[in-house]
């Protein structure tokens, strides 16, 4: 069985990313590494 690339859980099929930037199987938000770093730098 395939695994979700976002949460690592077992998935019945390969998950897709929705228009809102979420996994269509687990619902977790996908964030680019660049955006995460920028947000971290702004919080300092």
C-alpha positions in Angstrom: 0.0 0.0 0.0 1.2 3.5 -0.8 2.2 5.9 1.9 1.1 9.6 2.2 4.2 11.8 1.5 2.9 14.4 3.9 1.9 12.5 7.1 3.5 9.1 6.3 0.3 7.2 6.9 -0.9 4.4 4.7 -3.0 5.6 1.7 -5.3 3.6 -0.6 -3.8 5.6 -3.5 -1.2 8.3 -4.2 -2.4 11.5 -2.6 -2.9 14.8 -4.4 -2.6 18.4 -3.3 -5.8 20.5 -3.4 -6.1 24.1 -4.6 -5.9 25.2 -0.9 -2.5 23.5 -0.6 -3.8 20.5 1.5 -3.4 16.8 1.1 -6.7 15.4 -0.3 -6.4 12.3 2.0 -5.2 13.5 5.4 -6.0 17.2 5.1 -2.6 18.4 6.3 -1.4 21.7 4.9 1.7 21.6 2.6 4.2 24.4 3.1 7.3 25.0 0.9 10.6 24.9 2.7 11.3 28.5 1.6 8.0 29.8 3.1 8.7 28.0 6.3 12.2 29.5 6.6 10.8 33.0 5.8 8.1 32.7 8.4 10.7 31.6 11.0 13.0 34.5 10.2 10.1 37.0 10.6 9.3 35.7 14.1 12.8 36.5 15.4 
